Amino acid sequence: MSGTGAQAAIEVRGLVKTFGEKRAVDGIDLTVPAGTVYGLLGPNGAGKTTFVKTLATLLRPDGGQARIFGRDVVREADEVRARVSLTGQYASVDEDLTGTENLVLLGRLLGYGKSAARTRAGQLLEAFGLTEAAARQVKNYSGGMRRRIDIAASILNTPDLLFLDEPTTGLDPRSRNQVWDIVRAVVTQGTTVLLTTQYLDEADQLASRIAVIDDGKVIAEGTKGELKSSVGAGSVHLRLRDAAQRDEAKRLLALCLDVPVHLEPDPVALSARVGGDASAVGAAEQASRALAELARAGITVDNFSLGQPSLDEVFLALTDSAVKRDRAEQAGQTGTTAKTEKGAMA
């Protein structure tokens, strides 16, 4: 594999991709260090897959610039394709062929000799735990096995950059863990991985840095710790003894903590982010005062925990803020339009 040194794997500035009136990618700026797993997090329709396809030269951008290891994705598309591989959301191998036949066929297409292709196929099947299934048709594989054979096909020639677009969608926990192990192994070989996912625990497990995308824009970017601290120094979770006291507990907590309090699906559970810009110690003091206030009100707390916010809480906080900001901007534009129309009529 060619050396990447300290060069960034991906450099994106002002990237735009439109479909009619829809800006699926809306001015994204991003830098991905080489030799890492970089997480791209966002809800359905956020623009993650469009962004990845544009970087992989499958879509032509409508604005901005993107470089892969210094190569422009438009002007130097062939050079980019020689260094990247893409595993999409759905298995791209031939289901009527066996695992071995799929990998040998792809190896031959990539320029391997017949013997070399079979040797490489055998190596990958063994590495991915598929040796026993090598002679079976892929249509008889489980979902997890299909994802593993798909990733194996993507790294027949070890790429400098591997795009994994929601690789564990629909998999059971055991299969997801197997795919995670594969991703870690690929990175130890020097490959950079850009991972798109809707699973926050997946990004938490694998990615060293994460960008949160919503409505085609990057709304937050940083390490897991930076993202978690951006929405509060701590996260409080409580379980009450009496579900009938939950509404009063919510009111008191909101007053004490001066933050929104969320009612969990469990009828006796509540949660809140605390601390803001304060330290973890400050968050603990806030939570302690809130507990004392609940006790004075005769509300019994059976279980209490204070910890760093989860990525789920970070994601919900960030996307909720983005929605509110968009609504405020739309309201402002509507107000300006109304004033202009009123002035024109005067």
DAKA-V984981 format. One record per residue. N is the residue number from 1. RES is the residue in three letters. PHI is phi in whole degrees, -180 to 180 (none if undefined). Layout:
BEGIN
n->[N | N]
res->[RES | RES]
phi->[PHI | PHI]
END
This chain:
BEGIN
n->[1 | 2 | 3 | 4 | 5 | 6 | 7 | 8 | 9 | 10 | 11 | 12 | 13 | 14 | 15 | 16 | 17 | 18 | 19 | 20 | 21 | 22 | 23 | 24 | 25 | 26 | 27 | 28 | 29 | 30 | 31 | 32 | 33 | 34 | 35 | 36 | 37 | 38 | 39 | 40 | 41 | 42 | 43 | 44 | 45 | 46 | 47 | 48 | 49 | 50 | 51 | 52 | 53 | 54 | 55 | 56 | 57 | 58 | 59 | 60 | 61 | 62 | 63 | 64 | 65 | 66 | 67 | 68 | 69 | 70 | 71 | 72 | 73 | 74 | 75 | 76 | 77 | 78 | 79 | 80 | 81 | 82 | 83 | 84 | 85 | 86 | 87 | 88 | 89 | 90 | 91 | 92 | 93 | 94 | 95 | 96 | 97 | 98 | 99 | 100 | 101 | 102 | 103 | 104 | 105 | 106 | 107 | 108 | 109 | 110 | 111 | 112 | 113 | 114 | 115 | 116 | 117 | 118 | 119 | 120 | 121 | 122 | 123 | 124 | 125 | 126 | 127 | 128 | 129 | 130 | 131 | 132 | 133 | 134 | 135 | 136 | 137 | 138 | 139 | 140 | 141 | 142 | 143 | 144 | 145 | 146 | 147 | 148 | 149 | 150 | 151 | 152 | 153 | 154 | 155 | 156 | 157 | 158 | 159 | 160 | 161 | 162 | 163 | 164 | 165 | 166 | 167 | 168 | 169 | 170 | 171 | 172 | 173 | 174 | 175 | 176 | 177 | 178 | 179 | 180 | 181 | 182 | 183 | 184 | 185 | 186 | 187 | 188 | 189 | 190 | 191 | 192 | 193 | 194 | 195 | 196 | 197 | 198 | 199 | 200 | 201 | 202 | 203 | 204 | 205 | 206 | 207 | 208 | 209 | 210 | 211 | 212 | 213 | 214 | 215 | 216 | 217 | 218 | 219 | 220 | 221 | 222 | 223 | 224 | 225 | 226 | 227 | 228 | 229 | 230 | 231 | 232 | 233 | 234 | 235 | 236 | 237 | 238 | 239 | 240 | 241 | 242 | 243 | 244 | 245 | 246 | 247 | 248 | 249 | 250 | 251 | 252 | 253 | 254 | 255 | 256 | 257 | 258 | 259 | 260 | 261 | 262 | 263 | 264 | 265 | 266 | 267 | 268 | 269 | 270 | 271 | 272 | 273 | 274 | 275 | 276 | 277 | 278 | 279 | 280 | 281 | 282 | 283 | 284 | 285 | 286 | 287 | 288 | 289 | 290 | 291 | 292 | 293 | 294 | 295 | 296 | 297 | 298 | 299 | 300 | 301 | 302 | 303 | 304 | 305 | 306 | 307 | 308 | 309 | 310 | 311 | 312 | 313 | 314 | 315 | 316 | 317 | 318 | 319 | 320 | 321 | 322 | 323 | 324 | 325 | 326 | 327 | 328 | 329 | 330 | 331 | 332 | 333 | 334 | 335 | 336 | 337 | 338 | 339 | 340 | 341 | 342 | 343 | 344 | 345 | 346]
res->[MET | SER | GLY | THR | GLY | ALA | GLN | ALA | ALA | ILE | GLU | VAL | ARG | GLY | LEU | VAL | LYS | THR | PHE | GLY | GLU | LYS | ARG | ALA | VAL | ASP | GLY | ILE | ASP | LEU | THR | VAL | PRO | ALA | GLY | THR | VAL | TYR | GLY | LEU | LEU | GLY | PRO | ASN | GLY | ALA | GLY | LYS | THR | THR | PHE | VAL | LYS | THR | LEU | ALA | THR | LEU | LEU | ARG | PRO | ASP | GLY | GLY | GLN | ALA | ARG | ILE | PHE | GLY | ARG | ASP | VAL | VAL | ARG | GLU | ALA | ASP | GLU | VAL | ARG | ALA | ARG | VAL | SER | LEU | THR | GLY | GLN | TYR | ALA | SER | VAL | ASP | GLU | ASP | LEU | THR | GLY | THR | GLU | ASN | LEU | VAL | LEU | LEU | GLY | ARG | LEU | LEU | GLY | TYR | GLY | LYS | SER | ALA | ALA | ARG | THR | ARG | ALA | GLY | GLN | LEU | LEU | GLU | ALA | PHE | GLY | LEU | THR | GLU | ALA | ALA | ALA | ARG | GLN | VAL | LYS | ASN | TYR | SER | GLY | GLY | MET | ARG | ARG | ARG | ILE | ASP | ILE | ALA | ALA | SER | ILE | LEU | ASN | THR | PRO | ASP | LEU | LEU | PHE | LEU | ASP | GLU | PRO | THR | THR | GLY | LEU | ASP | PRO | ARG | SER | ARG | ASN | GLN | VAL | TRP | ASP | ILE | VAL | ARG | ALA | VAL | VAL | THR | GLN | GLY | THR | THR | VAL | LEU | LEU | THR | THR | GLN | TYR | LEU | ASP | GLU | ALA | ASP | GLN | LEU | ALA | SER | ARG | ILE | ALA | VAL | ILE | ASP | ASP | GLY | LYS | VAL | ILE | ALA | GLU | GLY | THR | LYS | GLY | GLU | LEU | LYS | SER | SER | VAL | GLY | ALA | GLY | SER | VAL | HIS | LEU | ARG | LEU | ARG | ASP | ALA | ALA | GLN | ARG | ASP | GLU | ALA | LYS | ARG | LEU | LEU | ALA | LEU | CYS | LEU | ASP | VAL | PRO | VAL | HIS | LEU | GLU | PRO | ASP | PRO | VAL | ALA | LEU | SER | ALA | ARG | VAL | GLY | GLY | ASP | ALA | SER | ALA | VAL | GLY | ALA | ALA | GLU | GLN | ALA | SER | ARG | ALA | LEU | ALA | GLU | LEU | ALA | ARG | ALA | GLY | ILE | THR | VAL | ASP | ASN | PHE | SER | LEU | GLY | GLN | PRO | SER | LEU | ASP | GLU | VAL | PHE | LEU | ALA | LEU | THR | ASP | SER | ALA | VAL | LYS | ARG | ASP | ARG | ALA | GLU | GLN | ALA | GLY | GLN | THR | GLY | THR | THR | ALA | LYS | THR | GLU | LYS | GLY | ALA | MET | ALA]
phi->[none | -70 | -74 | -109 | 55 | -92 | -66 | -68 | -73 | -133 | -131 | -125 | -134 | 61 | -69 | -133 | -139 | -118 | -130 | 66 | -84 | -86 | -94 | -68 | -122 | -123 | 76 | -79 | -115 | -161 | -130 | -114 | -66 | -71 | 78 | -130 | -101 | -112 | -92 | -119 | -113 | 177 | -74 | -56 | 81 | -75 | 111 | -63 | -66 | -62 | -61 | -64 | -63 | -69 | -65 | -84 | 70 | -82 | -129 | -93 | -67 | -100 | -174 | 79 | -143 | -137 | -126 | -113 | 48 | 84 | -98 | -72 | -71 | -98 | -75 | -125 | -60 | -63 | -65 | -65 | -61 | -69 | -114 | -124 | -145 | -126 | -114 | -81 | -74 | -126 | -58 | -108 | -84 | -83 | -70 | -85 | -97 | -76 | -59 | -63 | -60 | -61 | -71 | -66 | -59 | -66 | -62 | -64 | -65 | -86 | 105 | -70 | -71 | -59 | -67 | -65 | -65 | -68 | -65 | -65 | -60 | -62 | -62 | -70 | -61 | -69 | -63 | -98 | 69 | -118 | -59 | -67 | -100 | -59 | -93 | -95 | -65 | -62 | -65 | -99 | -80 | -74 | -60 | -66 | -67 | -64 | -66 | -68 | -68 | -66 | -68 | -58 | -63 | -74 | -120 | -53 | -100 | -60 | -82 | -73 | -136 | -114 | -91 | -114 | -97 | 48 | -70 | -114 | -57 | 82 | -88 | -76 | -55 | -64 | -66 | -62 | -62 | -65 | -65 | -59 | -62 | -64 | -60 | -61 | -65 | -62 | -68 | -64 | -85 | 104 | -80 | -87 | -122 | -103 | -109 | -99 | -159 | -103 | -91 | -68 | -68 | -66 | -63 | -63 | -73 | -108 | -88 | -85 | -135 | -139 | -113 | -100 | -111 | -145 | 54 | 80 | -121 | -84 | -100 | -165 | -154 | 161 | -73 | -59 | -64 | -65 | -65 | -66 | -71 | -69 | -111 | 139 | -79 | -160 | -130 | -98 | -128 | -128 | -125 | -92 | -78 | -120 | -63 | -66 | -94 | -66 | -62 | -68 | -63 | -62 | -62 | -67 | -62 | -62 | -69 | -72 | -92 | 58 | -141 | -64 | -114 | -105 | -88 | -82 | -56 | -64 | -65 | -113 | -111 | -138 | -149 | -159 | -92 | -131 | 106 | 55 | -88 | -74 | -78 | -61 | -65 | -62 | -64 | -64 | -65 | -60 | -64 | -63 | -64 | -66 | -62 | -62 | -67 | -63 | -64 | -63 | -85 | 78 | -97 | -89 | -103 | -81 | -147 | -141 | -144 | -131 | -148 | -65 | -56 | -78 | -64 | -60 | -67 | -61 | -61 | -64 | -65 | -68 | -69 | -65 | -65 | -65 | -62 | -63 | -65 | -63 | -64 | -65 | -64 | -64 | -65 | -65 | -65 | -64 | -65 | -64 | -62 | -63 | -65 | -64 | -64 | -66 | -65 | -68 | -79 | -67]
END
